[in-house]
Amino acid sequence: MRGQWWFVRENQIVSTFNIADWCQCAFFSGTWLKMKEEVVGKGEGRAVINAAENGAPFPLKKRDQLLDYILTLMGHDENDGLADSSLELLHTQALALTACTTLVSVEPKLTIETRNHVLKATLGFFALPNDPAAVVNPLIDNLITLLCAILLTSGEDGRSRAEQLLHIMRQVDQYMSSPVEYQRRRGCLAVYEMLLKFRMLCVSGYCALGCRGSCTHSKQIDRTLHGNFSNLPSAYVLPSREALSLGDRVIIYLPRCADTNAEVRKFSAQILDQLFSISLSLPRPVGSSIGADIESLYSALSSLEDVIAILRSDASIDPSEVFNRIVSSVCILLTKDELVATLHGCTAAICDRIKQSAEGAIQAVIEFVTKRGTELIEMDVSRTTQSLLSAAVHVTEKQLRLEVLGAISCLAENTNPKIVFNEVLITAGRDIVTKDISRLRGGWSMQDAFHAFSQHMVLSVLFLEHLIAVLNQTPLVKSDLEKGENSGLLSETPIEKDILQAAIFALTAFFRGGGKVGKKAVEQSYSSVLGALILQFGSCHVLASSGQHEPLRALLTAFHAFCECVGDFEMGKILARDGEQNEKEKWIYLIGDIAGCISIKRPKEVQNICLIFTKSLDRQQKFQREAAAAALSEFVHYSSGFSSLLEEMVEVLCRHVSDESPTVRSLCLRGLVKISSVHIYQYTTQVLGVILALLDDTDESVQLTAVSCLLMILESSPNDAVEPILLNLSVRLRNLQISMNAKMRADAFAAFGALSNFGGGALREAFLEQIHATLSRLILHLYDDDTGVRHACRSTFKRVFPLFEIQGLPALFSSHCINSDHRSDYEDFVRDLTRHLLQHLPSRVDTYMAATIQAFDAPWPIIQANAIYFSSSILSLSDDHHVLGLYYTQVFGVLVSKMSRSAEAVVRAACSSALGLLLKSTNSLLWRAARLERLESSSRRGFDPESAKK
């Protein structure tokens, strides 16, 4: 039996230690005082008893060993839970707690290790079931007495005693927040009793025998214990207010004031009263602001005590009214630092397992933030937001989570909303990366936060503005991507990337879950939202082209949600059709289509949107500039109603034709030529100057854009705008007519033909020289591999040849041969045209031949064949000895060489046909005569005839 075992152990203890030590232990326990005459002798024992009665310390040399034995008595079999303890064991444990109280009350003081050992062995009794109450209740009382004894006999000064108090209270916290009602009641009672002892300690010292008020024991103890501090100020003996950690403690006990149990509510209120009473009685540090309004502090404390008095006398009072008054008083009594600590520690309180307490904690946070939020600095707001977000994540009950989000909204409304929003986005970004947010129990709390902000009357606009700012300031793609394509596709830091992704998710939630309030905010910020979404297109498409498709999908989802929110269904159709096209031209055209749709559906928004994009062209991110340029190049056509805006847009577009990005340069130029016909005359000279510069651009795509835009603007340009740069344009177009890009060749030939409209008057002769210089090339490309080039050359022929004023040419250009795609028709046309050139422009034949011979090495086999046939036609039809003597041999040799060596059938066929022309021609005799004349001339000048054959 365990009782018999205790008796045996008792005999062992008596036999182990000297009789004086055991008598003191027995005497201090109060349970075994009757043993002092029976066990202790009249001599030595009386000295121990007298010392105890007088409150003098009596060192117990083997106290720790006794404690080990006593703590062993409290133990239980590993297979038995505390709830299964027998009545006899409970009695034994109650006696052991009393003995333990006696042992911790004597010298020497407990070490930290021993204290922790005692607490670990005893605190578990708080979890004992209520029954049997006659045994369990005294045991709990003994446990509370033990805790108070540990508190009273520990520490050397105020701070160390405060540390002991905090340590014990923190150990009891687990029972105060227990879902079991009687455990919460026991924990609250224990803390309340310890605070009573601690307050008495701070006011008048303490008595180890438990006497209250003034007694001879406490005086002696004070004199002995405080002997080292007798000459020091009270601040060195008493704890400081900071040592009590009031902020951390308040958030633990405040939720209990909203508990479902009346006793717990009453004890919790008394705990708060004791804490603040103690704190106000302690010395204040120099420079402290606590005393600035001491009257209001004592008034709040008095109000708190009034509430406690009501709780003691009237149990029927409305708990919510009581709680409101407690919170109001606490809000005043907390210092700024304590308030911050309370807010930082709110997570556990909000996650309390008693719903009413959790709701009370949320209510308290809202009260504190509403009344004192202006005192919080940025770091305080940030940490408080993190605490509330952590609570929102752990709370799965929907209504309670909404209340937490309401507290976060309150914090944003009464402090710095940007900090709150940013912390929410950081948390959301971390969740997106680390969790499957679609499968979280209770839903994704951050999406609920987004909905809460979007539905808030005050915060909805602020939150939307913050999201737009995040999108505008945090690119998805590194800036160094401009220098090397795909050199780095992530944002500057992982955190920035996560925040941007979270912002896009938040926008989607805002558009879909904002209700009427959110929709109103979106409508008010329509241009800003649209601008931010469009600017992200470039970056997202770049990532998609590299295999990272998620950012683009998320952006398109947000864009579709935006269209649904504001009712722009046409724009939604455009996105559905081309949104996921990864080719650069595709997404640029997509932006242009969106801009056109907006200009038609929402013309009032055009001005604001254009202002956003004109500023966006100055951004560092290349792909954002490209997106802005793509939008502006379309919007400029619809900005004719805003003259000042149009002037600004033209200025910006002209400035950015020198952008580092070829795409930006091209798009800016496209925008310039889309100026409405009403205003284009005003800017034609300026636009033509830009085109002239870009015709020499180092990037072929920009050159192609310049040629295409030149074609567009020449159709409506006045003479005085074109004539000053006519020749410069002609020279640059001639250089582009031999481009490997077929579209470039076609547009260059077509633009040259368009210039003929301005080639009359004083510039006629100069422009004719340009025509002569390009005529051979024009003839050769009449039969280009590309049909676009063929059509362009045919059109240009018909436009430039009237300037020659040659009779018979109109009939030639109206024949079917020039429009035919058959080679035989082309060759017939070339021979007929050659006859006209030899007849009417004999002085230019030398120029044509020189240019044609250069085409023998053209990169296109068909052009080589055309050059061979054209040159042979000239030589076979010409009777100019100078031309024949200069070119016949050269051409004949090339024909023979290419016919035997060329890998292209079309070239070999052309050589064969051309040789036939030359050999059959009567001009072969003239060629021989011309060659003999050259040989005789060389002989007369002393040259070796044989050398001339070589």
Secondary structure, 3 states (H helix, E strand, C coil): CHHHHHHHHHHHHHHHCCHHHHHHHHHHHCCCCCHHHHHCCCCHHHHHHHHHHCCCCCCCCCHHHHHHHHHHHCCCCCCCCHHHCCHHHHHHHHHHHHHHHHHHCCCCCCCHHHHHHHHHHHHHHHHCCCCCHHHHHHHHHHHHHHHHHHHHCCCCCHHHHHHHHHHHHHHHHHHHCCCCHHHHHHHHHHHHHHHHHHHHHHHHCCCCCCCCCCCHHHHHHHHHHCHHHCCCCHHHHCCCCHHHCHHHHHHHHCHHHHCCCHHHHHHHHHHHHHHHHHHHHCCCCCCCCHHHHHHHHHHHHHHHHHHHHHHHHCCCCCHHHHHHHHHHHHHHHCCHHHHHHHHHCHHHHHCCCCHHHHHHHHHHHHHHHHHHHHHCCHHHHHHHHHHHHHHHHHCCCHHHHHHHHHHHHHHHHHCCHHHHHHHHHHHHHHHHHHCCHHHCCCCCHHHHHHHHHHCCCCHHHHHHHHHHHHHHHCCCCCHHHHCCCCCCCCCCCHHHHHHHHHHHHHHHHHHHHCHHHHHHHHHHCHHHHHHHHHHHHHHHHHHHHCCCCHHHHHHHHHHHHHHHHHCCHHHHHHHHHHCCCCCHHHHHHHHHHHHHHHHHHCHHHHHHHHHHHHHHCCCCCHHHHHHHHHHHHHHHHHCCCCHHHHHHHHHHHHHHHHCCCHHHHHHHHHHHHCCCHHHHHHHHHHHHHHHHHHCCCCCHHHHHHHHHHHHHHHCCCCHHHHHHHHHHHHHHHHHHCCCCCHHHHHHHHHHHHHHHHHCCHHHHHHHHHHHHHHHHHHHHHHHCCCHHHHHHHHHHHHHHHHHHCCCCHHHHHCCHHHHCCCHHHHHHHHHHHHHHHHHHCHHHHHHHHHHHHHHHHCCCHHHHHHHHHHHHHHHHHCCCHHHHHHHHHHHHHHHHHHHHHCCCHHHHHHHHHHHHHHHHCCHHHHHHHHHHHHHHHHHHCCCCHHHHHC
